[in-house]
Every structure is written in structure tokens, then in C-alpha cells.
């Protein structure tokens, strides 16, 4: 019988037993959907934003704004220098960061399974750097800039030496990162890709390092639960999904993924 919501911890299942159960589900699964948030990049030295130890956890920015206001489309339009200040702060903290074991092992699974898709809220580019190709960067990436007036765009390695806020070299208008700011619509193309993945069916959904506060992030997990598909949360903190997922691992992503990988790839027995 399939484990019920929150069963792993409600029934006192140990972390080791929960790891065994999740690994068994992943071995059977042919189509895996990973939904990742800032927590997966924490072991690469990047801050989360709302979670444990987050950059803006339970406090305002230095300008006295909540992060949702400072990094909003409205602020980018009315006070671009302020929005860019906080975007540049995030980029500076990302600069030089490398994919960690969680990023690398998710990318490695893509080479083994018929379908592994990563839906990420992160704008740090670490999934792509780790080798993930079936990747939906729902919130965009800091490394692509686009003009707010014309069709000019460019890719940058980082913001070092960049005039903040930058001007378009073609028309002189404001350029901005190609990311989704608070209050802005999600890209329809990315949403269509996600719907196609879900429409073709998945065998397991894993929410990794995300607070799951946005309905479009929690919705694929809840949809899977309704269909009797195993769901997993990997997060040391409490989220809106913690009480309802099939399996809950209160671990950091870079702790959990290597343990799951080892269980999925047991050593070959020595020949007698």
C-alpha cells in the first residue's frame, strides 16, 4: 500500500528507512520531476531567501523594504537603481559558485532514466552548469540581460564591471536581467513545457530545497498526490508541503542526494 501523506515522520520512520523508501521509488521510476529552490544551492555557498539562514529571513532589506517589494517589477519600472542594487547583491553572492553534489547527481540521473526534468526557481545557472539539459528555468537567469525597449539581449558571465543599472548599447534604454520579478507573469513557454511534462505523466515528484510558497510550485506535487504518484520533500525546514508529501527527508539537498544515489547504485558483490 502506498505511504500516506506525512507517513514517514508521523509513523516515526527513521531517516535511514525514509532514504531507503525514496531510493526504491526512484529506482522504479522512469520519469522523474525535480522541483528545486534556493535550498539546493545552499551547499554551493549561496543564501536562501526565506528559509533557514536566508538572506532576507524574517527581516527587511537595508532599504527598509520586504524582498517582494525590492525585487518587484513595479520597483524595476519606478526605481530601477534600487531593484538593480538587490539583483547585483544576489549576483555577487552567486559569483564563483560551483554546482554541488545535488546538482551533479540530478544531472547524472538524466543520463540513466528515460526522462528527468528539472523545474527550478533558481536564477543562479548551477543546474545548467552541472549538465542538466531538460531544464525549465521558471524564473529565468541572472546571466541573460534584455533591453526593456528593444529586442537587444546579451549574455554575461557576471556583473563585474557592469554599469548599474546598465543601458542598452543600441537604443539607450534600461537593460534588466531576464528574470521574473515579484508581481510579473511567468513565461508562458516555460509553463507550457511544464504542462507537457505533467501531461505525459511522471512516476515521482521530488521537491528539493524549496519553501513551496508559490501555488505554481506546490501544484505539481499536489497534482501527483491526487493521482497516487509518490511525492518527496527534501528540506531541513518546515514547508506547506511537509505534512502532505508521501516521503519527507529533513536533510539538505547535498546530504540527501548522495545517500539516495548510493542506495540506487549498490556496489557489485565481489566474485567468490
C-alpha positions in Angstrom: 0.0 0.0 0.0 1.3 3.5 -0.9 2.5 5.5 2.0 0.0 8.1 3.1 0.7 11.9 3.5 3.4 12.6 6.0 3.7 8.9 6.9 7.5 8.7 7.2 7.7 11.0 10.1 4.2 10.7 11.6 4.8 7.0 12.0 8.3 7.5 13.3 10.1 6.2 10.3 13.8 6.8 10.7 15.8 8.9 8.2 17.6 5.8 7.0 14.4 4.0 6.4 12.9 7.0 4.6 16.0 7.2 2.4 15.6 3.5 1.6 11.9 4.0 0.7 12.6 7.1 -1.5 15.5 5.4 -3.3 13.3 2.4 -4.0 10.7 4.7 -5.6 13.4 6.4 -7.7 14.8 3.1 -8.9 11.3 2.1 -10.1 10.6 5.5 -11.6 11.2 6.0 -15.3 10.0 9.6 -15.4 11.2 11.9 -12.6 10.3 15.5 -12.0 12.6 17.5 -9.6 11.3 20.9 -8.4 14.1 22.9 -6.9 14.5 26.1 -5.0 17.3 28.1 -3.3 18.0 25.4 -0.8 19.6 23.1 -3.3 22.3 25.8 -3.9 22.9 26.5 -0.2 25.7 23.9 -0.2 27.3 25.8 -3.1 27.6 28.7 -0.7 24.6 30.6 -1.9 22.0 32.0 0.5 18.4 31.1 0.5 15.9 33.9 0.8 13.1 32.8 3.1 14.4 29.6 4.6 16.7 28.7 7.5 19.6 31.2 7.4 18.1 33.0 4.5 19.3 36.3 3.1 16.0 38.0 3.9 14.6 35.6 6.5 12.2 37.5 8.8 13.8 40.8 8.1 13.7 43.7 5.7 16.3 44.8 3.2 18.8 47.6 4.1 16.4 50.0 2.3 13.5 49.0 4.7 11.6 47.0 2.1 10.5 43.4 2.1 12.2 41.4 -0.6 9.0 41.0 -2.5 8.8 44.8 -2.9 12.5 45.4 -3.6 12.6 42.8 -6.3 9.3 43.6 -7.9 8.5 44.5 -11.5 7.0 47.7 -10.1 10.2 48.7 -8.4 12.2 47.9 -11.6 9.9 50.2 -13.5 9.8 53.1 -11.0 13.2 52.8 -9.2 15.4 50.6 -11.4 18.6 51.6 -9.5 17.0 50.1 -6.3 15.9 46.8 -8.0 19.3 46.5 -9.7 21.1 47.1 -6.4 19.5 44.0 -4.9 19.9 41.9 -8.1 23.6 42.8 -8.1 23.8 41.8 -4.5 22.4 38.4 -5.4 24.6 38.0 -8.4 27.7 38.9 -6.3 26.9 36.2 -3.9 26.4 33.7 -6.8 29.7 34.7 -8.5 32.2 31.9 -8.5 29.8 29.3 -7.1 30.0 25.8 -8.4 27.4 23.1 -8.7 27.3 20.8 -5.6 26.7 17.1 -5.3 22.9 17.5 -5.5 23.1 19.4 -8.8 25.6 16.9 -10.3 23.7 13.8 -9.3 20.4 15.1 -10.6 22.2 15.8 -13.9 23.7 12.3 -13.8 20.2 10.7 -13.4 19.3 12.4 -16.6 21.8 10.1 -18.4 20.3 7.0 -16.8 16.5 7.5 -16.9 14.2 7.9 -19.9 13.0 11.3 -18.6 14.4 13.5 -15.9 13.1 17.1 -15.8 14.2 19.9 -13.5 11.8 22.7 -12.8 13.8 25.3 -10.9 13.0 28.6 -9.4 16.7 29.4 -9.2 18.3 32.1 -11.3 21.9 31.1 -10.5 22.5 28.8 -13.5 24.0 25.9 -11.4 21.7 23.2 -12.8 22.8 24.1 -16.3 26.5 24.2 -15.2 26.1 20.7 -13.7 24.9 19.3 -17.0 21.1 19.3 -16.7 19.6 19.8 -20.1 15.9 19.0 -19.7 15.7 22.2 -17.6 12.9 24.6 -17.1 14.3 27.8 -15.5 10.9 29.1 -14.5 12.3 32.4 -13.1 14.9 32.9 -15.8 18.6 33.5 -15.2 20.7 36.4 -13.9 23.2 35.9 -16.7 20.9 36.9 -19.6 20.2 40.6 -19.9 17.5 42.1 -22.1 16.5 45.6 -23.2 13.2 47.0 -21.8 12.6 48.9 -25.0 14.0 47.0 -28.0 14.9 43.3 -28.8 18.6 43.5 -27.8 19.9 40.9 -25.4 23.2 39.7 -24.2 24.7 37.0 -22.0 27.2 38.0 -19.3 29.4 35.8 -17.1 28.8 38.1 -14.2 28.2 41.7 -13.3 31.8 42.7 -12.7 32.5 46.0 -14.4 28.8 46.4 -15.4 27.3 49.8 -15.1 24.4 49.5 -12.7 21.8 50.0 -14.0 23.1 49.2 -17.5 21.9 50.9 -20.6 21.2 49.2 -24.0 24.0 49.9 -26.4 21.5 50.1 -29.3 18.8 52.4 -28.0 20.0 53.6 -24.6 17.0 52.3 -22.7 17.3 50.3 -19.5 18.5 46.8 -19.6 17.5 44.2 -17.0 18.1 40.6 -16.2 15.9 38.2 -18.0 14.3 37.0 -14.7 10.8 37.0 -13.3 10.4 39.6 -10.6 7.7 39.7 -8.0 4.4 40.7 -9.5 5.4 39.7 -13.0 3.8 37.0 -15.1 5.6 33.7 -15.5 6.8 32.9 -19.1 4.1 31.1 -21.0 6.6 29.0 -22.8 8.0 27.6 -19.6 4.6 26.9 -18.2 3.7 25.1 -21.4 6.8 22.9 -21.1 5.9 22.0 -17.5 2.3 21.2 -18.5 3.6 19.0 -21.3 5.8 17.1 -18.9 2.9 16.6 -16.5 0.6 15.7 -19.3 2.9 12.9 -20.5 3.0 11.6 -16.9 5.6 11.3 -14.2 6.4 8.5 -11.8 7.7 10.6 -8.9 7.9 14.3 -8.0 10.6 15.5 -5.7 10.6 19.0 -4.2 14.2 19.8 -3.2 15.2 22.9 -1.2 12.1 24.9 -1.9 9.8 26.6 0.6 6.9 25.8 -1.9 5.1 29.1 -1.1 4.1 29.7 -4.7 1.0 27.8 -5.9 2.6 27.0 -9.2 5.4 25.3 -7.3 3.2 23.3 -4.9 0.6 22.5 -7.6 2.6 19.7 -9.4 3.2 18.0 -6.0 -0.5 18.2 -5.1 -1.5 17.0 -8.5 0.8 14.0 -8.2 -0.7 13.2 -4.7 -4.2 13.2 -6.2 -3.1 10.8 -8.8 -1.4 8.4 -6.3 2.1 9.3 -7.5 4.9 9.2 -4.9 6.0 12.7 -3.7 9.1 13.6 -1.8 10.2 16.7 0.1 13.9 17.2 0.7 14.2 20.2 3.1 15.6 20.7 6.6 12.9 23.2 7.3 9.1 23.1 7.5 7.0 24.0 4.4 3.4 24.0 3.3 4.0 20.6 1.8 5.7 18.9 4.7 2.6 17.4 6.2 1.2 16.1 2.9 4.0 14.5 0.9 4.4 10.8 0.7 8.0 10.9 2.0 9.8 13.7 3.8 13.6 13.9 4.3 14.6 16.6 6.7 18.1 16.9 5.1 19.9 19.3 3.0 19.9 18.5 -0.7 23.7 17.8 -0.8 23.2 15.4 2.1 20.2 13.6 0.7 21.1 13.1 -3.0 24.4 11.3 -2.4 22.6 9.0 0.1 19.9 8.3 -2.4 22.4 7.8 -5.2 24.3 5.2 -3.2 21.2 3.3 -2.5 20.2 3.3 -6.1 23.7 2.2 -7.2 24.8 -0.5 -4.7 28.3 -1.9 -5.2 28.6 -5.0 -7.2 29.2 -8.1 -5.0 32.8 -9.4 -5.1 33.2 -12.6 -7.0 33.8 -15.6 -4.8 
